[in-house]
Amino acid sequence: FATVDSNMFESACESVLAEAGTSMVKVGLRVHLRLSVFGHQQQIFISSPIIEIQEVVSWRSRFISAKRVSWQSFRAVWRELLQHPGFLRKKTRSEAEAEQFS
């Protein structure tokens, strides 16, 4: 993962929007997390639903921390994300489906 400090990213967004006389709330800024990692002998692409930037920053931090611990820890965070209620078109997975997918 890139080593960009998540809090710095969020602060930069807030600063730029404040200079423009607005805020993340006023413009309704929502983003999604996209990660590309090599895990268990293959490249894996992970994407979150579109959510508020603070939540994306939190998920990113959790993934980075989990990756430093183990593949199993990383998968546990991934399974949680797969069950996020923000996924549209029934992409939210049950715990068993998330386990099988990850």
Solvent accessible surface area in square Angstrom, and as a share of the most:
residue,aa,sasa,rsa
1,F,77,0.32
2,A,69,0.54
3,T,137,0.80
4,V,88,0.51
5,D,68,0.35
6,S,13,0.08
7,N,101,0.52
8,M,132,0.59
9,F,102,0.42
10,E,29,0.13
11,S,61,0.39
12,A,54,0.42
13,C,30,0.18
14,E,79,0.35
15,S,54,0.35
16,V,100,0.57
17,L,33,0.16
18,A,67,0.52
19,E,151,0.68
20,A,79,0.61
21,G,61,0.58
22,T,32,0.18
23,S,41,0.27
24,M,17,0.07
25,V,133,0.76
26,K,153,0.65
27,V,81,0.46
28,G,47,0.45
29,L,55,0.27
30,R,127,0.46
31,V,42,0.24
32,H,77,0.34
33,L,10,0.05
34,R,160,0.58
35,L,15,0.08
36,S,59,0.38
37,V,9,0.05
38,F,158,0.66
39,G,5,0.05
40,H,139,0.62
41,Q,192,0.85
42,Q,111,0.49
43,Q,83,0.37
44,I,15,0.08
45,F,132,0.55
46,I,4,0.02
47,S,52,0.34
48,S,6,0.04
49,P,9,0.06
50,I,103,0.52
51,I,6,0.03
52,E,97,0.43
53,I,3,0.01
54,Q,83,0.37
55,E,63,0.28
56,V,13,0.08
57,V,15,0.08
58,S,57,0.37
59,W,22,0.08
60,R,41,0.15
61,S,49,0.31
62,R,88,0.32
63,F,0,0.00
64,I,26,0.13
65,S,62,0.40
66,A,8,0.06
67,K,94,0.40
68,R,194,0.71
69,V,113,0.65
70,S,45,0.29
71,W,58,0.20
72,Q,108,0.48
73,S,34,0.22
74,F,3,0.01
75,R,36,0.13
76,A,38,0.30
77,V,14,0.08
78,W,15,0.05
79,R,50,0.18
80,E,83,0.37
81,L,1,0.00
82,L,11,0.06
83,Q,60,0.27
84,H,24,0.11
85,P,118,0.74
86,G,28,0.27
87,F,31,0.13
88,L,132,0.66
89,R,202,0.74
90,K,193,0.82
91,K,107,0.45
92,T,54,0.32
93,R,69,0.25
94,S,59,0.38
95,E,125,0.56
96,A,77,0.60
97,E,92,0.41
98,A,0,0.00
99,E,79,0.36
100,Q,159,0.71
101,F,109,0.45
102,S,18,0.12
